Amino acid sequence: MSTVGGDTRGRLRRRRMEIFAFLFLTAVLMPALAVATVGSYGLAVWVYQMIAGPPGPPPAH
Protein backbone atom coordinates (compact mmCIF):
# COMPACT_ATOMS: atom_id res chain seq x y z
CA MET A 1 0.00 0.00 0.00
CA SER A 2 1.30 3.43 -0.90
CA THR A 3 0.35 6.58 0.89
CA VAL A 4 -1.05 9.52 -0.99
CA GLY A 5 1.07 11.96 1.06
CA GLY A 6 4.31 10.26 0.02
CA ASP A 7 3.35 10.47 -3.65
CA THR A 8 2.47 14.15 -3.33
CA ARG A 9 5.76 14.91 -1.57
CA GLY A 10 7.64 13.11 -4.35
CA ARG A 11 5.87 15.14 -7.02
CA LEU A 12 6.56 18.40 -5.21
CA ARG A 13 10.23 17.49 -4.82
CA ARG A 14 10.50 16.57 -8.51
CA ARG A 15 8.77 19.80 -9.56
CA ARG A 16 11.06 21.85 -7.28
CA MET A 17 14.13 20.15 -8.78
CA GLU A 18 12.85 20.80 -12.33
CA ILE A 19 12.33 24.48 -11.53
CA PHE A 20 15.82 24.66 -10.00
CA ALA A 21 17.31 22.96 -13.08
CA PHE A 22 15.48 25.38 -15.40
CA LEU A 23 16.64 28.42 -13.44
CA PHE A 24 20.20 27.12 -13.31
CA LEU A 25 20.24 26.52 -17.06
CA THR A 26 18.72 29.89 -17.96
CA ALA A 27 20.46 32.09 -15.37
CA VAL A 28 23.90 30.47 -15.05
CA LEU A 29 24.81 27.97 -17.74
CA MET A 30 23.53 29.69 -20.89
CA PRO A 31 25.07 33.13 -20.11
CA ALA A 32 28.35 31.43 -19.20
CA LEU A 33 28.34 29.49 -22.48
CA ALA A 34 27.55 32.67 -24.42
CA VAL A 35 30.44 34.56 -22.80
CA ALA A 36 32.79 31.62 -23.35
CA THR A 37 31.78 31.34 -27.03
CA VAL A 38 32.24 35.05 -27.77
CA GLY A 39 35.50 35.11 -25.81
CA SER A 40 36.86 32.09 -27.64
CA TYR A 41 35.99 33.61 -30.99
CA GLY A 42 37.64 36.90 -30.02
CA LEU A 43 40.78 35.07 -28.91
CA ALA A 44 40.87 33.10 -32.16
CA VAL A 45 40.58 36.29 -34.24
CA TRP A 46 43.27 37.99 -32.14
CA VAL A 47 45.70 35.09 -32.56
CA TYR A 48 44.95 34.91 -36.29
CA GLN A 49 45.63 38.63 -36.69
CA MET A 50 48.92 38.29 -34.78
CA ILE A 51 50.01 35.72 -37.37
CA ALA A 52 48.41 37.05 -40.58
CA GLY A 53 48.45 40.78 -39.82
CA PRO A 54 45.59 43.23 -39.49
CA PRO A 55 42.74 43.18 -42.01
CA GLY A 56 42.62 45.58 -44.94
CA PRO A 57 44.70 46.29 -48.00
CA PRO A 58 48.46 46.05 -47.72
CA PRO A 59 50.27 49.33 -47.03
CA ALA A 60 51.40 51.32 -50.08
CA HIS A 61 55.11 51.62 -50.58
PQR file of N, CA, C, O and H, with PARSE charges and radii, in Angstrom:
ATOM      1  N   MET A   1       0.835  -1.185   0.000 -0.4000 1.5000
ATOM      2  CA  MET A   1       0.000   0.000   0.000 -0.0000 2.0000
ATOM      3  C   MET A   1       0.880   1.248   0.000  0.5500 1.7000
ATOM      4  O   MET A   1       1.824   1.358   0.783 -0.5500 1.4000
ATOM      5  N   SER A   2       0.559   2.175  -0.879 -0.4000 1.5000
ATOM      6  CA  SER A   2       1.296   3.432  -0.896 -0.0000 2.0000
ATOM      7  C   SER A   2       0.429   4.535  -0.319  0.5500 1.7000
ATOM      8  O   SER A   2      -0.796   4.524  -0.438 -0.5500 1.4000
ATOM      9  H   SER A   2      -0.207   2.086  -1.514  0.4000 1.0000
ATOM     10  N   THR A   3       1.084   5.460   0.290 -0.4000 1.5000
ATOM     11  CA  THR A   3       0.347   6.576   0.886 -0.0000 2.0000
ATOM     12  C   THR A   3       0.255   7.709  -0.121  0.5500 1.7000
ATOM     13  O   THR A   3       1.172   7.936  -0.910 -0.5500 1.4000
ATOM     14  H   THR A   3       2.079   5.469   0.387  0.4000 1.0000
ATOM     15  N   VAL A   4      -0.842   8.401  -0.082 -0.4000 1.5000
ATOM     16  CA  VAL A   4      -1.050   9.524  -0.989 -0.0000 2.0000
ATOM     17  C   VAL A   4      -0.102  10.666  -0.644  0.5500 1.7000
ATOM     18  O   VAL A   4       0.386  11.350  -1.544 -0.5500 1.4000
ATOM     19  H   VAL A   4      -1.588   8.217   0.559  0.4000 1.0000
ATOM     20  N   GLY A   5       0.168  10.884   0.634 -0.4000 1.5000
ATOM     21  CA  GLY A   5       1.066  11.957   1.056 -0.0000 2.0000
ATOM     22  C   GLY A   5       2.475  11.775   0.531  0.5500 1.7000
ATOM     23  O   GLY A   5       3.121  12.745   0.134 -0.5500 1.4000
ATOM     24  H   GLY A   5      -0.228  10.328   1.365  0.4000 1.0000
ATOM     25  N   GLY A   6       2.964  10.527   0.524 -0.4000 1.5000
ATOM     26  CA  GLY A   6       4.307  10.258   0.020 -0.0000 2.0000
ATOM     27  C   GLY A   6       4.416  10.548  -1.466  0.5500 1.7000
ATOM     28  O   GLY A   6       5.434  11.060  -1.932 -0.5500 1.4000
ATOM     29  H   GLY A   6       2.440   9.739   0.846  0.4000 1.0000
ATOM     30  N   ASP A   7       3.364  10.219  -2.211 -0.4000 1.5000
ATOM     31  CA  ASP A   7       3.352  10.472  -3.649 -0.0000 2.0000
ATOM     32  C   ASP A   7       3.332  11.971  -3.927  0.5500 1.7000
ATOM     33  O   ASP A   7       4.013  12.448  -4.834 -0.5500 1.4000
ATOM     34  H   ASP A   7       2.537   9.803  -1.833  0.4000 1.0000
ATOM     35  N   THR A   8       2.554  12.709  -3.149 -0.4000 1.5000
ATOM     36  CA  THR A   8       2.471  14.155  -3.325 -0.0000 2.0000
ATOM     37  C   THR A   8       3.806  14.814  -2.998  0.5500 1.7000
ATOM     38  O   THR A   8       4.246  15.721  -3.704 -0.5500 1.4000
ATOM     39  H   THR A   8       2.000  12.322  -2.412  0.4000 1.0000
ATOM     40  N   ARG A   9       4.447  14.360  -1.930 -0.4000 1.5000
ATOM     41  CA  ARG A   9       5.762  14.908  -1.571 -0.0000 2.0000
ATOM     42  C   ARG A   9       6.779  14.638  -2.677  0.5500 1.7000
ATOM     43  O   ARG A   9       7.604  15.495  -2.991 -0.5500 1.4000
ATOM     44  H   ARG A   9       4.090  13.623  -1.356  0.4000 1.0000
ATOM     45  N   GLY A  10       6.717  13.450  -3.261 -0.4000 1.5000
ATOM     46  CA  GLY A  10       7.638  13.112  -4.351 -0.0000 2.0000
ATOM     47  C   GLY A  10       7.431  14.003  -5.563  0.5500 1.7000
ATOM     48  O   GLY A  10       8.388  14.449  -6.196 -0.5500 1.4000
ATOM     49  H   GLY A  10       6.047  12.754  -3.006  0.4000 1.0000
ATOM     50  N   ARG A  11       6.161  14.255  -5.878 -0.4000 1.5000
ATOM     51  CA  ARG A  11       5.869  15.138  -7.019 -0.0000 2.0000
ATOM     52  C   ARG A  11       6.344  16.559  -6.757  0.5500 1.7000
ATOM     53  O   ARG A  11       6.903  17.206  -7.642 -0.5500 1.4000
ATOM     54  H   ARG A  11       5.383  13.893  -5.364  0.4000 1.0000
ATOM     55  N   LEU A  12       6.120  17.044  -5.538 -0.4000 1.5000
ATOM     56  CA  LEU A  12       6.563  18.399  -5.209 -0.0000 2.0000
ATOM     57  C   LEU A  12       8.079  18.511  -5.271  0.5500 1.7000
ATOM     58  O   LEU A  12       8.621  19.503  -5.758 -0.5500 1.4000
ATOM     59  H   LEU A  12       5.666  16.518  -4.819  0.4000 1.0000
ATOM     60  N   ARG A  13       8.760  17.476  -4.769 -0.4000 1.5000
ATOM     61  CA  ARG A  13      10.227  17.487  -4.821 -0.0000 2.0000
ATOM     62  C   ARG A  13      10.717  17.466  -6.266  0.5500 1.7000
ATOM     63  O   ARG A  13      11.650  18.188  -6.616 -0.5500 1.4000
ATOM     64  H   ARG A  13       8.320  16.670  -4.373  0.4000 1.0000
ATOM     65  N   ARG A  14      10.095  16.646  -7.099 -0.4000 1.5000
ATOM     66  CA  ARG A  14      10.496  16.574  -8.510 -0.0000 2.0000
ATOM     67  C   ARG A  14      10.240  17.913  -9.206  0.5500 1.7000
ATOM     68  O   ARG A  14      11.076  18.388  -9.973 -0.5500 1.4000
ATOM     69  H   ARG A  14       9.337  16.060  -6.815  0.4000 1.0000
ATOM     70  N   ARG A  15       9.085  18.514  -8.934 -0.4000 1.5000
ATOM     71  CA  ARG A  15       8.775  19.803  -9.556 -0.0000 2.0000
ATOM     72  C   ARG A  15       9.758  20.874  -9.096  0.5500 1.7000
ATOM     73  O   ARG A  15      10.206  21.690  -9.902 -0.5500 1.4000
ATOM     74  H   ARG A  15       8.405  18.128  -8.311  0.4000 1.0000
ATOM     75  N   ARG A  16      10.099  20.878  -7.807 -0.4000 1.5000
ATOM     76  CA  ARG A  16      11.061  21.847  -7.282 -0.0000 2.0000
ATOM     77  C   ARG A  16      12.424  21.652  -7.947  0.5500 1.7000
ATOM     78  O   ARG A  16      13.091  22.630  -8.285 -0.5500 1.4000
ATOM     79  H   ARG A  16       9.735  20.214  -7.153  0.4000 1.0000
ATOM     80  N   MET A  17      12.838  20.412  -8.135 -0.4000 1.5000
ATOM     81  CA  MET A  17      14.126  20.148  -8.783 -0.0000 2.0000
ATOM     82  C   MET A  17      14.099  20.570 -10.256  0.5500 1.7000
ATOM     83  O   MET A  17      15.096  21.072 -10.774 -0.5500 1.4000
ATOM     84  H   MET A  17      12.297  19.618  -7.860  0.4000 1.0000
ATOM     85  N   GLU A  18      12.967  20.369 -10.929 -0.4000 1.5000
ATOM     86  CA  GLU A  18      12.853  20.797 -12.326 -0.0000 2.0000
ATOM     87  C   GLU A  18      12.925  22.315 -12.437  0.5500 1.7000
ATOM     88  O   GLU A  18      13.566  22.843 -13.346 -0.5500 1.4000
ATOM     89  H   GLU A  18      12.157  19.961 -10.508  0.4000 1.0000
ATOM     90  N   ILE A  19      12.271  23.018 -11.517 -0.4000 1.5000
ATOM     91  CA  ILE A  19      12.335  24.481 -11.528 -0.0000 2.0000
ATOM     92  C   ILE A  19      13.758  24.944 -11.252  0.5500 1.7000
ATOM     93  O   ILE A  19      14.244  25.870 -11.902 -0.5500 1.4000
ATOM     94  H   ILE A  19      11.751  22.589 -10.778  0.4000 1.0000
ATOM     95  N   PHE A  20      14.435  24.309 -10.293 -0.4000 1.5000
ATOM     96  CA  PHE A  20      15.824  24.656 -10.003 -0.0000 2.0000
ATOM     97  C   PHE A  20      16.713  24.402 -11.220  0.5500 1.7000
ATOM     98  O   PHE A  20      17.573  25.222 -11.541 -0.5500 1.4000
ATOM     99  H   PHE A  20      14.040  23.556  -9.765  0.4000 1.0000
ATOM    100  N   ALA A  21      16.511  23.275 -11.895 -0.4000 1.5000
ATOM    101  CA  ALA A  21      17.312  22.962 -13.082 -0.0000 2.0000
ATOM    102  C   ALA A  21      17.065  23.991 -14.185  0.5500 1.7000
ATOM    103  O   ALA A  21      18.007  24.435 -14.841 -0.5500 1.4000
ATOM    104  H   ALA A  21      15.812  22.609 -11.634  0.4000 1.0000
ATOM    105  N   PHE A  22      15.802  24.371 -14.390 -0.4000 1.5000
ATOM    106  CA  PHE A  22      15.480  25.377 -15.398 -0.0000 2.0000
ATOM    107  C   PHE A  22      16.139  26.713 -15.080  0.5500 1.7000
ATOM    108  O   PHE A  22      16.733  27.343 -15.955 -0.5500 1.4000
ATOM    109  H   PHE A  22      15.036  24.011 -13.857  0.4000 1.0000
ATOM    110  N   LEU A  23      16.035  27.141 -13.830 -0.4000 1.5000
ATOM    111  CA  LEU A  23      16.635  28.418 -13.440 -0.0000 2.0000
ATOM    112  C   LEU A  23      18.150  28.371 -13.563  0.5500 1.7000
ATOM    113  O   LEU A  23      18.768  29.343 -13.997 -0.5500 1.4000
ATOM    114  H   LEU A  23      15.553  26.630 -13.118  0.4000 1.0000
ATOM    115  N   PHE A  24      18.753  27.251 -13.185 -0.4000 1.5000
ATOM    116  CA  PHE A  24      20.201  27.119 -13.312 -0.0000 2.0000
ATOM    117  C   PHE A  24      20.617  27.198 -14.770  0.5500 1.7000
ATOM    118  O   PHE A  24      21.583  27.884 -15.104 -0.5500 1.4000
ATOM    119  H   PHE A  24      18.251  26.461 -12.832  0.4000 1.0000
ATOM    120  N   LEU A  25      19.896  26.502 -15.643 -0.4000 1.5000
ATOM    121  CA  LEU A  25      20.244  26.522 -17.063 -0.0000 2.0000
ATOM    122  C   LEU A  25      20.092  27.919 -17.665  0.5500 1.7000
ATOM    123  O   LEU A  25      20.953  28.375 -18.417 -0.5500 1.4000
ATOM    124  H   LEU A  25      19.112  25.944 -15.371  0.4000 1.0000
ATOM    125  N   THR A  26      18.985  28.597 -17.327 -0.4000 1.5000
ATOM    126  CA  THR A  26      18.724  29.893 -17.957 -0.0000 2.0000
ATOM    127  C   THR A  26      19.500  31.039 -17.324  0.5500 1.7000
ATOM    128  O   THR A  26      19.818  32.007 -18.014 -0.5500 1.4000
ATOM    129  H   THR A  26      18.285  28.226 -16.716  0.4000 1.0000
ATOM    130  N   ALA A  27      19.813  30.961 -16.048 -0.4000 1.5000
ATOM    131  CA  ALA A  27      20.460  32.089 -15.370 -0.0000 2.0000
ATOM    132  C   ALA A  27      21.967  31.925 -15.221  0.5500 1.7000
ATOM    133  O   ALA A  27      22.675  32.917 -15.047 -0.5500 1.4000
ATOM    134  H   ALA A  27      19.555  30.174 -15.487  0.4000 1.0000
ATOM    135  N   VAL A  28      22.473  30.693 -15.287 -0.4000 1.5000
ATOM    136  CA  VAL A  28      23.897  30.470 -15.050 -0.0000 2.0000
ATOM    137  C   VAL A  28      24.577  29.859 -16.277  0.5500 1.7000
ATOM    138  O   VAL A  28      25.531  30.427 -16.808 -0.5500 1.4000
ATOM    139  H   VAL A  28      21.897  29.888 -15.429  0.4000 1.0000
ATOM    140  N   LEU A  29      24.094  28.725 -16.716 -0.4000 1.5000
ATOM    141  CA  LEU A  29      24.810  27.973 -17.743 -0.0000 2.0000
ATOM    142  C   LEU A  29      24.775  28.647 -19.108  0.5500 1.7000
ATOM    143  O   LEU A  29      25.818  28.774 -19.751 -0.5500 1.4000
ATOM    144  H   LEU A  29      23.319  28.263 -16.284  0.4000 1.0000
ATOM    145  N   MET A  30      23.612  29.080 -19.567 -0.4000 1.5000
ATOM    146  CA  MET A  30      23.527  29.695 -20.895 -0.0000 2.0000
ATOM    147  C   MET A  30      24.314  31.008 -20.990  0.5500 1.7000
ATOM    148  O   MET A  30      25.029  31.194 -21.974 -0.5500 1.4000
ATOM    149  H   MET A  30      22.765  28.977 -19.045  0.4000 1.0000
ATOM    150  N   PRO A  31      24.220  31.926 -20.022 -0.5600 1.5000
ATOM    151  CA  PRO A  31      25.071  33.125 -20.110  0.2800 2.0000
ATOM    152  C   PRO A  31      26.564  32.787 -20.070  0.5500 1.7000
ATOM    153  O   PRO A  31      27.362  33.410 -20.771 -0.5500 1.4000
ATOM    154  N   ALA A  32      26.937  31.811 -19.259 -0.4000 1.5000
ATOM    155  CA  ALA A  32      28.349  31.426 -19.199 -0.0000 2.0000
ATOM    156  C   ALA A  32      28.811  30.849 -20.536  0.5500 1.7000
ATOM    157  O   ALA A  32      29.918  31.144 -20.986 -0.5500 1.4000
ATOM    158  H   ALA A  32      26.290  31.304 -18.689  0.4000 1.0000
ATOM    159  N   LEU A  33      27.981  30.038 -21.166 -0.4000 1.5000
ATOM    160  CA  LEU A  33      28.341  29.493 -22.481 -0.0000 2.0000
ATOM    161  C   LEU A  33      28.413  30.592 -23.535  0.5500 1.7000
ATOM    162  O   LEU A  33      29.278  30.551 -24.410 -0.5500 1.4000
ATOM    163  H   LEU A  33      27.081  29.799 -20.800  0.4000 1.0000
ATOM    164  N   ALA A  34      27.520  31.569 -23.464 -0.4000 1.5000
ATOM    165  CA  ALA A  34      27.549  32.674 -24.418 -0.0000 2.0000
ATOM    166  C   ALA A  34      28.832  33.483 -24.266  0.5500 1.7000
ATOM    167  O   ALA A  34      29.478  33.811 -25.262 -0.5500 1.4000
ATOM    168  H   ALA A  34      26.817  31.603 -22.753  0.4000 1.0000
ATOM    169  N   VAL A  35      29.205  33.806 -23.042 -0.4000 1.5000
ATOM    170  CA  VAL A  35      30.443  34.560 -22.797 -0.0000 2.0000
ATOM    171  C   VAL A  35      31.655  33.752 -23.240  0.5500 1.7000
ATOM    172  O   VAL A  35      32.577  34.304 -23.840 -0.5500 1.4000
ATOM    173  H   VAL A  35      28.681  33.540 -22.233  0.4000 1.0000
ATOM    174  N   ALA A  36      31.665  32.467 -22.955 -0.4000 1.5000
ATOM    175  CA  ALA A  36      32.792  31.617 -23.352 -0.0000 2.0000
ATOM    176  C   ALA A  36      32.894  31.517 -24.874  0.5500 1.7000
ATOM    177  O   ALA A  36      33.999  31.511 -25.417 -0.5500 1.4000
ATOM    178  H   ALA A  36      30.915  32.019 -22.467  0.4000 1.0000
ATOM    179  N   THR A  37      31.761  31.440 -25.566 -0.4000 1.5000
ATOM    180  CA  THR A  37      31.775  31.343 -27.029 -0.0000 2.0000
ATOM    181  C   THR A  37      32.311  32.629 -27.653  0.5500 1.7000
ATOM    182  O   THR A  37      33.184  32.583 -28.519 -0.5500 1.4000
ATOM    183  H   THR A  37      30.864  31.446 -25.125  0.4000 1.0000
ATOM    184  N   VAL A  38      31.794  33.769 -27.218 -0.4000 1.5000
ATOM    185  CA  VAL A  38      32.241  35.048 -27.766 -0.0000 2.0000
ATOM    186  C   VAL A  38      33.714  35.285 -27.424  0.5500 1.7000
ATOM    187  O   VAL A  38      34.480  35.759 -28.262 -0.5500 1.4000
ATOM    188  H   VAL A  38      31.084  33.806 -26.514  0.4000 1.0000
ATOM    189  N   GLY A  39      34.103  34.955 -26.200 -0.4000 1.5000
ATOM    190  CA  GLY A  39      35.503  35.114 -25.807 -0.0000 2.0000
ATOM    191  C   GLY A  39      36.437  34.226 -26.607  0.5500 1.7000
ATOM    192  O   GLY A  39      37.519  34.659 -27.003 -0.5500 1.4000
ATOM    193  H   GLY A  39      33.481  34.570 -25.519  0.4000 1.0000
ATOM    194  N   SER A  40      36.035  33.001 -26.845 -0.4000 1.5000
ATOM    195  CA  SER A  40      36.857  32.086 -27.641 -0.0000 2.0000
ATOM    196  C   SER A  40      37.005  32.580 -29.071  0.5500 1.7000
ATOM    197  O   SER A  40      38.090  32.512 -29.650 -0.5500 1.4000
ATOM    198  H   SER A  40      35.157  32.649 -26.524  0.4000 1.0000
ATOM    199  N   TYR A  41      35.915  33.076 -29.636 -0.4000 1.5000
ATOM    200  CA  TYR A  41      35.986  33.611 -30.994 -0.0000 2.0000
ATOM    201  C   TYR A  41      36.908  34.831 -31.043  0.5500 1.7000
ATOM    202  O   TYR A  41      37.723  34.957 -31.956 -0.5500 1.4000
ATOM    203  H   TYR A  41      35.035  33.132 -29.165  0.4000 1.0000
ATOM    204  N   GLY A  42      36.780  35.720 -30.070 -0.4000 1.5000
ATOM    205  CA  GLY A  42      37.645  36.898 -30.021 -0.0000 2.0000
ATOM    206  C   GLY A  42      39.112  36.514 -29.888  0.5500 1.7000
ATOM    207  O   GLY A  42      39.970  37.107 -30.542 -0.5500 1.4000
ATOM    208  H   GLY A  42      36.117  35.617 -29.328  0.4000 1.0000
ATOM    209  N   LEU A  43      39.404  35.534 -29.052 -0.4000 1.5000
ATOM    210  CA  LEU A  43      40.782  35.070 -28.907 -0.0000 2.0000
ATOM    211  C   LEU A  43      41.298  34.473 -30.205  0.5500 1.7000
ATOM    212  O   LEU A  43      42.446  34.708 -30.582 -0.5500 1.4000
ATOM    213  H   LEU A  43      38.707  35.053 -28.521  0.4000 1.0000
ATOM    214  N   ALA A  44      40.461  33.704 -30.891 -0.4000 1.5000
ATOM    215  CA  ALA A  44      40.874  33.096 -32.157 -0.0000 2.0000
ATOM    216  C   ALA A  44      41.176  34.177 -33.197  0.5500 1.7000
ATOM    217  O   ALA A  44      42.170  34.076 -33.917 -0.5500 1.4000
ATOM    218  H   ALA A  44      39.529  33.513 -30.584  0.4000 1.0000
ATOM    219  N   VAL A  45      40.337  35.203 -33.284 -0.4000 1.5000
ATOM    220  CA  VAL A  45      40.581  36.293 -34.236 -0.0000 2.0000
ATOM    221  C   VAL A  45      41.857  37.042 -33.865  0.5500 1.7000
ATOM    222  O   VAL A  45      42.640  37.400 -34.745 -0.5500 1.4000
ATOM    223  H   VAL A  45      39.530  35.285 -32.699  0.4000 1.0000
ATOM    224  N   TRP A  46      42.073  37.281 -32.592 -0.4000 1.5000
ATOM    225  CA  TRP A  46      43.270  37.990 -32.141 -0.0000 2.0000
ATOM    226  C   TRP A  46      44.536  37.214 -32.491  0.5500 1.7000
ATOM    227  O   TRP A  46      45.501  37.792 -32.991 -0.5500 1.4000
ATOM    228  H   TRP A  46      41.437  36.990 -31.877  0.4000 1.0000
ATOM    229  N   VAL A  47      44.535  35.917 -32.232 -0.4000 1.5000
ATOM    230  CA  VAL A  47      45.701  35.093 -32.555 -0.0000 2.0000
ATOM    231  C   VAL A  47      45.913  35.044 -34.066  0.5500 1.7000
ATOM    232  O   VAL A  47      47.049  35.113 -34.537 -0.5500 1.4000
ATOM    233  H   VAL A  47      43.751  35.447 -31.826  0.4000 1.0000
ATOM    234  N   TYR A  48      44.829  34.924 -34.826 -0.4000 1.5000
ATOM    235  CA  TYR A  48      44.948  34.910 -36.293 -0.0000 2.0000
ATOM    236  C   TYR A  48      45.549  36.217 -36.791  0.5500 1.7000
ATOM    237  O   TYR A  48      46.408  36.204 -37.673 -0.5500 1.4000
ATOM    238  H   TYR A  48      43.906  34.868 -34.444  0.4000 1.0000
ATOM    239  N   GLN A  49      45.109  37.348 -36.235 -0.4000 1.5000
ATOM    240  CA  GLN A  49      45.635  38.633 -36.692 -0.0000 2.0000
ATOM    241  C   GLN A  49      47.082  38.838 -36.255  0.5500 1.7000
ATOM    242  O   GLN A  49      47.819  39.571 -36.916 -0.5500 1.4000
ATOM    243  H   GLN A  49      44.412  37.358 -35.519  0.4000 1.0000
ATOM    244  N   MET A  50      47.508  38.212 -35.159 -0.4000 1.5000
ATOM    245  CA  MET A  50      48.922  38.291 -34.781 -0.0000 2.0000
ATOM    246  C   MET A  50      49.778  37.570 -35.818  0.5500 1.7000
ATOM    247  O   MET A  50      50.904  37.985 -36.091 -0.5500 1.4000
ATOM    248  H   MET A  50      46.910  37.617 -34.622  0.4000 1.0000
ATOM    249  N   ILE A  51      49.256  36.504 -36.390 -0.4000 1.5000
ATOM    250  CA  ILE A  51      50.012  35.718 -37.368 -0.0000 2.0000
ATOM    251  C   ILE A  51      49.893  36.314 -38.777  0.5500 1.7000
ATOM    252  O   ILE A  51      50.898  36.476 -39.469 -0.5500 1.4000
ATOM    253  H   ILE A  51      48.341  36.167 -36.169  0.4000 1.0000
ATOM    254  N   ALA A  52      48.659  36.640 -39.200 -0.4000 1.5000
ATOM    255  CA  ALA A  52      48.409  37.055 -40.578 -0.0000 2.0000
ATOM    256  C   ALA A  52      48.460  38.565 -40.760  0.5500 1.7000
ATOM    257  O   ALA A  52      48.497  39.036 -41.897 -0.5500 1.4000
ATOM    258  H   ALA A  52      47.843  36.508 -38.638  0.4000 1.0000
ATOM    259  N   GLY A  53      48.463  39.315 -39.712 -0.4000 1.5000
ATOM    260  CA  GLY A  53      48.446  40.778 -39.822 -0.0000 2.0000
ATOM    261  C   GLY A  53      47.041  41.317 -39.764  0.5500 1.7000
ATOM    262  O   GLY A  53      46.074  40.562 -39.860 -0.5500 1.4000
ATOM    263  H   GLY A  53      48.433  38.932 -38.789  0.4000 1.0000
ATOM    264  N   PRO A  54      46.921  42.638 -39.604 -0.5600 1.5000
ATOM    265  CA  PRO A  54      45.591  43.232 -39.488  0.2800 2.0000
ATOM    266  C   PRO A  54      44.841  43.151 -40.810  0.5500 1.7000
ATOM    267  O   PRO A  54      45.463  43.006 -41.862 -0.5500 1.4000
ATOM    268  N   PRO A  55      43.513  43.241 -40.775 -0.5600 1.5000
ATOM    269  CA  PRO A  55      42.743  43.183 -42.007  0.2800 2.0000
ATOM    270  C   PRO A  55      42.887  44.473 -42.804  0.5500 1.7000
ATOM    271  O   PRO A  55      43.271  45.508 -42.261 -0.5500 1.4000
ATOM    272  N   GLY A  56      42.579  44.405 -44.079 -0.4000 1.5000
ATOM    273  CA  GLY A  56      42.619  45.584 -44.937 -0.0000 2.0000
ATOM    274  C   GLY A  56      43.664  45.414 -46.032  0.5500 1.7000
ATOM    275  O   GLY A  56      44.395  44.424 -46.067 -0.5500 1.4000
ATOM    276  H   GLY A  56      42.267  43.564 -44.521  0.4000 1.0000
ATOM    277  N   PRO A  57      43.717  46.385 -46.911 -0.5600 1.5000
ATOM    278  CA  PRO A  57      44.698  46.293 -47.998  0.2800 2.0000
ATOM    279  C   PRO A  57      46.105  46.454 -47.469  0.5500 1.7000
ATOM    280  O   PRO A  57      46.312  47.084 -46.432 -0.5500 1.4000
ATOM    281  N   PRO A  58      47.066  45.895 -48.164 -0.5600 1.5000
ATOM    282  CA  PRO A  58      48.465  46.051 -47.717  0.2800 2.0000
ATOM    283  C   PRO A  58      48.897  47.512 -47.819  0.5500 1.7000
ATOM    284  O   PRO A  58      48.379  48.253 -48.653 -0.5500 1.4000
ATOM    285  N   PRO A  59      49.832  47.925 -46.986 -0.5600 1.5000
ATOM    286  CA  PRO A  59      50.271  49.332 -47.031  0.2800 2.0000
ATOM    287  C   PRO A  59      50.973  49.667 -48.363  0.5500 1.7000
ATOM    288  O   PRO A  59      51.684  48.839 -48.933 -0.5500 1.4000
ATOM    289  N   ALA A  60      50.756  50.879 -48.829 -0.4000 1.5000
ATOM    290  CA  ALA A  60      51.402  51.322 -50.075 -0.0000 2.0000
ATOM    291  C   ALA A  60      52.849  51.668 -49.808  0.5500 1.7000
ATOM    292  O   ALA A  60      53.189  52.227 -48.765 -0.5500 1.4000
ATOM    293  H   ALA A  60      50.179  51.551 -48.366  0.4000 1.0000
ATOM    294  N   HIS A  61      53.680  51.335 -50.745 -0.4000 1.5000
ATOM    295  CA  HIS A  61      55.113  51.625 -50.581 -0.0000 2.0000
ATOM    296  C   HIS A  61      55.461  52.866 -51.289  0.5500 1.7000
ATOM    297  O   HIS A  61      56.620  53.282 -51.272 -0.5500 1.4000
ATOM    298  H   HIS A  61      53.403  50.880 -51.592  0.4000 1.0000
TER
END
